[in-house]
Structures are given as structure tokens and as C-alpha cells.
Amino acid sequence: MKRLDDFRLRLGGDELVPIMIGGMGVDISSSDLALEAARLGGVGHISDAMIKTVTDRRYKTKYVKAKQAQYKYNVDNVDKSDVKFDLGHLAEATKLHVEHSMSRKQGSGQIFINCMEKLTMNAPKETLKVRLSAALDAGIDGITLAAGLHLGSFALIEDHPRFRHAKLGIIVSSLRALQLFLKKSARLNRLPDYVVVEGPLAGGHLGFGMDWAKYDLATIVAEIAAWLKAEQLDIPLIPAGGIFTGSDAVRFMEMGASAVQVATRFTVTKECGLPDDVKQEYFKADEDDIEVNEISPTGYPMRMIKSSPGIGDGIRPNCEAYGYLLDANGKCAYIDAYNRELLAHPGERKIQVWDKTCLCTHMRNFAIWTCGQLTWRLKDTTLRHDDGSFQLLSAQHVFEDYQFSVDDKVNLPVAEALA
Ligand SMILES: Cc1cc2nc3c(=O)[nH]c(=O)nc-3n(C[C@H](O)[C@H](O)[C@H](O)COP(=O)(O)O)c2cc1C
């Protein structure tokens, strides 16, 4: 049987190991994780989700404090339409994160940034334009447009000097979404350099309804590949979602995929941005502990571990500090859910909100444990210490396991003593 290393991803003039580590916000796909993928010859993603919070934590900036101070007067106001992002700060923060990542890059691989367009930030077009332009200014190798794909996003950067040189890709979960995007951007005469086809088993937000289980990644990939062929469009396809072993990846490559995008197996690596105690929760999770629910205010179903501490937590909306999910009218479904519960429970100090969550606060605090469907298999990818904890893996180990393993095997790491 072939190994994934028998294939190469050709993007523009570059030849890469066909492994892309998917973007995982908020800072779960850290700079260190992306750097490892690049060093090993593949593609890593950083994420620009809640970028100001990320730079405050990583590089000691003070953007969140500044925004909170500016809008302090609005904290008790139900109407959040006043709360705007400072576009200059947004550009600075994006550049800082991208430059910090790119300046440390080694090896022949590449670093892309994952931009979720559902982060509408109370001014969807203006903020997205700044996010994309700043990432290009700072030298990112490529941009993957994700969650809530905005059909006009290529047009937002059409005048950027790197628009035709940087790699630009999109994530879709159906042929229809791809067709719509291509139709809308046809005028620009600039096709995406790659298309990530994300199936129903992926982590994070899903591009499916609550009937996600009816869909199958291989079927969607085959359908898109057939359509591209009929249209004589040569765009690399990169399947994602539930590709757990090197052999799973090879099966997609043999179907004509150009690479695979993987994420879940990297959530338990040392380089991953999750706190170590949360990584242990990912290892421990059984199949029954994983659910797809509708608590994300974005309106997209999201997969997570059921015991995520953020589920049900009725904290006051934190839009003055964060506000990444405010729509163009300054609204977020969590604000409505919170105020409804507040009215229903007058005088109670701590309320609970079950139908929506304050996703900004809880993703920032690693309290919503979003994960792929196959997270329950992570415990079989490592060794267990005497105290019952699981040994964290190196990103290199997981990357090379995808690259070189055969026969549906997962190679276990060399035992390490507990620190
Ligand atoms: C913890 C976690 C967070 C994720 N966050 C994002 C995200 O912020 N943006 C995005 O486009 N995809 C996100 N994803 C999806 C991954 O990038 C990837 O496409 C998918 O999970 C691949 O499937 P796998 O996890 O089964 O390997 C996330 C996945 C995980 C596991």
C-alpha cells in the first residue's frame, strides 16, 4: 500500500508534503504548530480569530483593555451597535501575529492564515478587508477563507499587490457553495488556488445542518471533482474531516485529492495552543462525550465535548471587550438569549443560558472544547503514564505518522518520563 509521502501537493510553483494542518481558532492552531508543519514541508495554519486577544496574550499588547475602556459606558446596554473595532488596531494585531510567525519559519513548507468570515465584528466588510489586507501586507504565504464564506471576499482585496501571488483558498462543504463562490468571483479572473472540502466529521463549525450525519466526505469530494473536470477547471481539492490515519489520507489521494487537511490529531500535541489540562480532556473523551449542538451564536452547528464548561454558562455578554460575533447591526444571538433569561429570573445572581453561548468569552478561555468527531480515538494514539494521564505528542510525531504510516496503523510515540 502507498504512503502519503508518495504524493506531493503542487500549489503554484511549489511542491509540498500533502498535509495541511487546518486552522483552529482561538489560537489552538498556534504559531508553533504551524511552524512545525512548514518545517516538515507541509502547510500549517495560524488563525486570525479574536486576533487582538491572541496578540495581548502572546505578545503583551493591550488592545482588549483599550477597547473595553473605550466602551465601558455601554456594558449594561442591551444595544451593542456602538461597539466598533478600531481598524488600525485590527491591522496592527494581524500584522504582529503574521510577522511573528513568518519570521520564525524554517523549511520548505508554508504558513497560511484561517479567516472565518462569520466573525462579522459589527462591520463585516470593513473588518474583513482589513484582516485580509494586513495578513497579505505582513507576508503570509496564503489565506484560507472559512466559516460563513463571503462570496465577495476576493473582491475586497483585488487591488492588493499580492492578490495574484499569495495563495488563496476557500473551504466549502458542498458543490453548490463552490459554484456560488466561483460565479460571484468570475469577474476577477482569479480562481482559488485550492479548495478545502470539509465533510461532516470535522471540528469547529460545520457547513451542514443538524442532519450532518446524512452526508459523507468522499461522496462530496467525488461530486466536486467530477464537476471541476466537466468544467475543465484545474483546482486542487483538499478533503478534511475525519481523516485519522495516513491510510485514510492515501485513499483520498488515490481518488484524486491533492492533499488532506487534518486537525483533531494535532489538538493533543505539545505545540497546540490548548492548555495541557484541556488536552487531557480530548484524550479522555469517549464517542458518547462528543455532540453537535446549536449553541454557537453564528447559527452554524458546532461539534464539541459535552462537558465543555462554557455550555450553559450565563455570563454577561462581553462585547465591549470582544464582540467578534456582532453582526452588521451590532446583534448577537447570545445577547438575546442572555437578556431573555435575565428577565425570566429577576434578582438571581447567576443565571444559566442553555440555547446559546457567549462564544467569544468561552473560546478565549478555552471553555468550549470544540473537536472533530474522531476525538474519541486520540487515546489510542499515545501512551498512558502511571498516574493515568496521557503522554502529549510532538507535532512532528503526528505529522510523520500521517506521512509515513501504512495499513491503517497509528505509530505510538517513544515513552517519555512525566515532567
Ligand atoms: C479544535 C478545532 C478547532 C477548529 N477551528 C476551526 C476554525 O477556527 N476555523 C476553521 O475553518 N476550521 C476549524 N476547525 C476545522 C479544521 O480546520 C479542519 O478542517 C477539520 O477539523 C479537519 O478534520 P479532523 O479534525 O477530523 O482532522 C477546527 C477543528 C478543530 C479540531
The ligand as an SDF file (V2000), in Angstrom:
LIG
                    3D

 31 33  0  0  0  0  0  0  0  0999 V2000
  -10.2720   22.2630   17.8830 C   0  0  0  0  0  0  0  0  0  0  0  0
  -10.6640   22.6060   16.4750 C   0  0  0  0  0  0  0  0  0  0  0  0
  -10.8910   23.9300   16.1370 C   0  0  0  0  0  0  0  0  0  0  0  0
  -11.2150   24.2660   14.8210 C   0  0  0  0  0  0  0  0  0  0  0  0
  -11.3710   25.5860   14.4820 N   0  0  0  0  0  0  0  0  0  0  0  0
  -11.5420   25.9360   13.1930 C   0  0  0  0  0  0  0  0  0  0  0  0
  -11.5170   27.2990   12.8190 C   0  0  0  0  0  0  0  0  0  0  0  0
  -11.3140   28.1820   13.6440 O   0  0  0  0  0  0  0  0  0  0  0  0
  -11.7080   27.5900   11.5030 N   0  0  0  0  0  0  0  0  0  0  0  0
  -11.8980   26.6080   10.5610 C   0  0  0  0  0  0  0  0  0  0  0  0
  -12.0520   26.9240    9.3770 O   0  0  0  0  0  0  0  0  0  0  0  0
  -11.9080   25.3030   10.8890 N   0  0  0  0  0  0  0  0  0  0  0  0
  -11.7070   24.9570   12.1780 C   0  0  0  0  0  0  0  0  0  0  0  0
  -11.6190   23.6270   12.5100 N   0  0  0  0  0  0  0  0  0  0  0  0
  -11.6980   22.6120   11.4260 C   0  0  0  0  0  0  0  0  0  0  0  0
  -10.2860   22.1630   10.9980 C   0  0  0  0  0  0  0  0  0  0  0  0
   -9.5390   23.2120   10.4640 O   0  0  0  0  0  0  0  0  0  0  0  0
  -10.3000   21.0030    9.9940 C   0  0  0  0  0  0  0  0  0  0  0  0
  -10.7790   21.3590    8.7350 O   0  0  0  0  0  0  0  0  0  0  0  0
  -11.0660   19.7630   10.4440 C   0  0  0  0  0  0  0  0  0  0  0  0
  -11.2230   19.6600   11.8180 O   0  0  0  0  0  0  0  0  0  0  0  0
  -10.3480   18.5240    9.9110 C   0  0  0  0  0  0  0  0  0  0  0  0
  -10.9280   17.3670   10.3890 O   0  0  0  0  0  0  0  0  0  0  0  0
  -10.2550   16.4940   11.5820 P   0  0  0  0  0  0  0  0  0  0  0  0
  -10.2750   17.3850   12.7780 O   0  0  0  0  0  0  0  0  0  0  0  0
  -11.1590   15.3280   11.6980 O   0  0  0  0  0  0  0  0  0  0  0  0
   -8.8650   16.1350   11.1680 O   0  0  0  0  0  0  0  0  0  0  0  0
  -11.3250   23.2660   13.8250 C   0  0  0  0  0  0  0  0  0  0  0  0
  -11.0950   21.9250   14.1950 C   0  0  0  0  0  0  0  0  0  0  0  0
  -10.7630   21.6020   15.4870 C   0  0  0  0  0  0  0  0  0  0  0  0
  -10.4930   20.1660   15.8410 C   0  0  0  0  0  0  0  0  0  0  0  0
  1  2  1  0
  2  3  1  0
  2 30  2  0
  3  4  2  0
  4  5  1  0
  4 28  1  0
  5  6  2  0
  6  7  1  0
  6 13  1  0
  7  8  2  0
  7  9  1  0
  9 10  1  0
 10 11  2  0
 10 12  1  0
 12 13  2  0
 13 14  1  0
 14 15  1  0
 14 28  1  0
 15 16  1  0
 16 17  1  0
 16 18  1  0
 18 19  1  0
 18 20  1  0
 20 21  1  0
 20 22  1  0
 22 23  1  0
 23 24  1  0
 24 25  2  0
 24 26  1  0
 24 27  1  0
 28 29  2  0
 29 30  1  0
 30 31  1  0
M  END
$$$$
